[in-house]
């Protein structure tokens, strides 16, 4: 069996660096059509930019092995196990991102009514979020509000336009409150965090398993959830999304892996298969 490379190729990294700026340039070219620029040129550039934004440049290299950032019973709404890019786009370093929701039996299902719910109605809201590896905190965003859910059919349709507008604010508009940790050679981003819940600041050293924040509903998400992604640089704007796995014991088993979408799993709060513990949070600052 051919082993994957240890690092992304130069072409994959180059596409990651130009992905979002190229989309901006394509949008500008389309607008310039009203000023006399060839529409053919504008739409051709937009087609190329869209292909790079959504499909081209998938990073294929050896995955880093990390710990799960949650404890208890959860479920993946999006996972690279089932599709890459897992979020439907390579942009903002999210090629191999995980989207996790708590699933303890009380999570409201999607429906027609009510149109939205307060975030407190969902079991993920306020759940502790843990550092997936030893490292140094390099960025913390903690001021975006936690909005109401978008888990009704009318809101899901409207969220397409809403998320487009959010993207005009840059990565924070989509990722919401987030913490970025330098784990040596790569950066872990934990996103959609609860406003005011971060317990770390840039420059702090953290150990794997330390609580760093609480799960929230900030940014482009339909309900309280946690985004986890691995990147080759700390800024999502031009980062390449890197593959990762959770270490053995994440589901009580003996193999590294990741959850599949729509299949609840239980992360043990005691000892993992490797002999390292997955401790509960002793204390996380409230809001």
C-alpha positions in Angstrom: 0.0 0.0 0.0 1.4 3.4 -0.9 1.9 5.6 2.1 0.7 9.3 1.9 3.3 12.0 2.0 4.1 13.6 5.4 3.4 17.1 4.1 1.1 18.7 1.5 2.5 19.2 -2.0 3.5 22.7 -3.2 0.6 22.8 -5.6 -1.9 22.0 -2.9 -0.5 24.7 -0.6 -0.4 27.3 -3.5 -4.1 26.7 -4.3 -4.9 27.2 -0.6 -3.1 30.5 -0.5 -4.8 31.9 -3.5 -8.3 30.3 -3.0 -10.1 33.1 -1.3 -8.2 36.0 -3.0 -9.0 34.5 -6.3 -12.7 34.4 -5.5 -12.5 38.1 -4.5 -10.8 38.9 -7.8 -13.5 37.0 -9.7 -16.2 38.9 -8.0 -14.5 42.2 -8.8 -14.2 41.1 -12.4 -17.9 40.4 -12.6 -18.7 43.8 -11.2 -16.2 45.4 -13.6 -18.4 44.0 -16.4 -20.7 47.0 -15.7 -17.7 49.3 -16.4 -16.9 47.7 -19.7 -14.7 44.7 -18.8 -15.5 41.6 -21.0 -18.3 39.5 -19.4 -16.7 36.5 -20.9 -13.4 37.2 -19.1 -15.3 37.8 -15.8 -17.3 34.6 -16.0 -14.3 32.6 -17.1 -12.3 33.8 -14.0 -15.3 33.1 -11.8 -15.6 29.5 -13.1 -11.9 28.9 -12.3 -12.2 30.5 -8.9 -15.3 28.5 -8.0 -13.6 25.2 -8.9 -10.6 26.1 -6.7 -12.9 27.3 -3.9 -15.0 24.1 -3.9 -13.1 21.2 -5.4 -9.5 21.6 -6.5 -6.5 21.3 -4.3 -7.5 18.6 -1.8 -4.6 18.1 0.6 -3.5 14.5 0.8 -0.8 13.8 3.3 -0.3 11.7 6.4 -2.9 12.6 9.1 -1.9 14.0 12.5 -3.3 12.0 15.5 -5.0 14.1 18.0 -7.5 13.7 20.9 -11.2 14.4 20.7 -12.2 17.9 21.9 -15.4 16.6 23.5 -16.6 14.1 26.1 -19.8 12.1 26.4 -22.3 11.3 23.6 -21.9 13.3 20.4 -22.6 13.0 16.7 -20.9 14.4 13.5 -23.0 16.5 11.2 -20.1 16.8 8.8 -17.0 14.5 8.7 -14.1 13.8 6.3 -14.9 10.1 6.7 -17.8 10.5 4.4 -16.8 13.5 2.1 -13.8 15.7 1.3 -14.1 18.6 1.5 -16.3 17.8 4.4 -18.0 21.2 4.5 -18.5 21.4 0.8 -15.6 23.8 0.3 -11.8 24.0 0.8 -11.9 27.6 1.8 -10.7 28.8 5.2 -8.7 25.6 5.9 -11.9 23.5 6.4 -11.1 20.7 3.9 -11.1 18.0 6.6 -13.2 19.8 9.3 -15.5 18.0 11.7 -18.8 19.5 12.8 -20.0 18.0 16.1 -23.3 18.2 18.0 -24.2 16.7 21.4 -26.7 13.9 21.1 -28.1 12.9 24.5 -31.7 12.3 23.4 -32.9 15.8 24.1 -31.6 17.5 20.9 -34.5 19.1 18.9 -35.1 17.7 15.4 -35.3 19.8 12.3 -38.9 20.7 11.4 -41.2 23.5 10.1 -41.9 25.0 13.5 -40.7 26.7 15.5 -38.6 28.7 13.0 -35.8 29.0 15.5 -34.9 28.1 19.1 -32.7 29.7 21.8 -29.3 28.0 21.9 -30.0 26.8 25.5 -32.5 24.3 24.0 -29.6 22.2 22.6 -27.5 19.9 24.7 -24.2 21.0 23.1 -24.6 24.6 24.2 -22.2 25.2 27.1 -20.5 21.8 26.9 -16.8 21.9 27.7 -14.3 22.0 24.8 -10.9 20.4 25.4 -7.5 21.0 23.8 -6.8 18.1 21.4 -3.0 18.2 21.8 -0.3 19.9 23.7 0.6 23.3 22.3 0.6 27.1 22.5 -2.5 29.2 22.0 -1.9 31.7 19.1 -5.4 33.2 18.6 -8.6 33.7 20.5 -11.8 35.2 19.2 -14.4 35.4 22.0 -16.9 38.3 21.3 -19.4 37.2 18.7 -22.9 36.6 20.0 -24.6 33.2 20.2 -27.5 33.4 17.8 -30.8 31.5 17.8 -30.9 28.2 15.9 -31.5 27.8 12.2 -32.8 24.2 12.4 -36.1 24.7 10.6 -36.7 24.1 6.9 -37.4 27.8 6.2 -34.4 29.0 8.1 -32.1 26.4 6.4 -33.1 27.8 3.0 -32.5 31.4 4.3 -29.2 30.5 5.8 -27.6 30.1 2.4 -28.0 33.9 1.9 -27.1 34.6 5.5 -23.8 32.6 5.4 -22.9 34.5 2.2 -23.3 37.8 4.0 -21.4 36.4 7.0 -18.5 35.5 4.7 -18.1 39.2 3.9 -16.8 39.6 7.4 -14.0 37.1 6.7 -13.2 33.8 8.6 -14.7 35.0 11.9 -18.0 35.6 10.3 -18.2 31.9 9.4 -16.2 30.3 12.3 -17.6 32.5 15.0 -15.7 32.5 18.3 -12.7 30.3 18.0 -9.4 29.3 19.5 -6.3 28.4 17.5 -3.6 26.2 19.0 -0.1 25.7 17.6 0.7 22.0 18.1 4.0 22.1 16.3 3.9 21.9 12.5 0.2 22.5 12.4 -2.6 24.5 14.0 -5.9 23.2 15.5 -8.9 25.5 15.2 -11.9 25.0 17.5 -14.8 27.1 16.3 -18.4 28.1 17.0 -17.6 28.6 20.7 -19.8 30.3 23.3 -19.3 34.0 23.7 -17.1 34.8 26.7 -16.3 31.2 27.5 -12.6 31.0 26.5 -10.3 30.2 29.4 -7.1 30.8 27.5 -5.3 33.7 25.9 -2.7 33.9 23.1 0.7 32.8 24.5 -0.8 30.3 27.0 0.6 26.8 27.0 -2.0 24.1 27.1 -1.9 20.3 27.6 -4.1 17.8 25.8 -7.3 17.5 27.6 -7.3 20.9 29.2 -10.7 22.7 28.9 -10.2 25.8 26.8 -13.8 27.1 26.2 -17.4 26.0 25.9 -19.4 25.0 22.9 -21.6 27.8 21.5 -23.7 28.9 18.5 -21.6 31.7 17.0 -20.8 32.1 13.3 -22.3 30.1 10.4 -24.0 27.2 12.2 -27.5 26.0 12.3 -27.4 25.0 16.0 -24.9 24.8 18.8 -22.0 22.7 17.6 -18.2 22.5 17.7 -16.0 22.9 14.6 -12.6 21.2 14.7 -10.1 21.6 11.9 -6.4 21.3 11.3 -4.5 23.8 9.3 -0.9 24.5 8.0 -0.9 28.1 9.3 -2.8 30.0 12.1 -4.9 32.2 9.8 -7.8 30.4 8.2 -8.0 32.9 5.3 -5.1 31.3 3.3 -4.6 28.1 5.3 -4.6 24.6 3.8 -6.8 22.2 5.6 -4.9 19.1 6.8 -6.2 15.6 7.6 -6.3 14.3 11.2 -7.5 11.3 13.2 -8.5 10.9 16.8 -6.2 8.6 18.8 -7.3 5.1 19.8 -9.8 5.0 22.6 -11.9 7.9 21.3 -14.9 5.6 21.0 -13.7 2.9 23.4 -12.0 1.0 20.6 -8.4 0.3 19.9 -7.9 2.1 16.6 -7.3 5.7 15.5 -10.2 7.1 13.6 -13.0 9.7 13.2 -16.8 9.5 13.5 -19.0 9.0 10.6 -21.8 11.5 10.0 -25.2 10.9 11.7 -23.9 8.1 13.9 -23.8 9.0 17.6 -20.7 8.0 19.4 -19.5 8.1 23.1 -16.2 9.5 24.0 -15.2 8.0 27.4 -14.4 10.3 30.2 -12.0 7.9 31.9 -9.0 6.2 30.4 -8.4 5.9 26.7 -6.9 2.9 25.0 -3.5 4.5 25.0 -3.5 4.8 28.7 -4.0 8.5 28.7 -7.0 9.9 30.4 -9.8 12.0 28.9 -10.6 14.0 32.0 -13.8 16.0 32.7 -13.5 19.7 33.0 -12.8 20.8 36.6 -13.8 24.4 35.9 -14.6 26.5 32.8 -15.3 30.2 33.2 -19.0 30.9 32.7 -20.5 33.8 30.8 
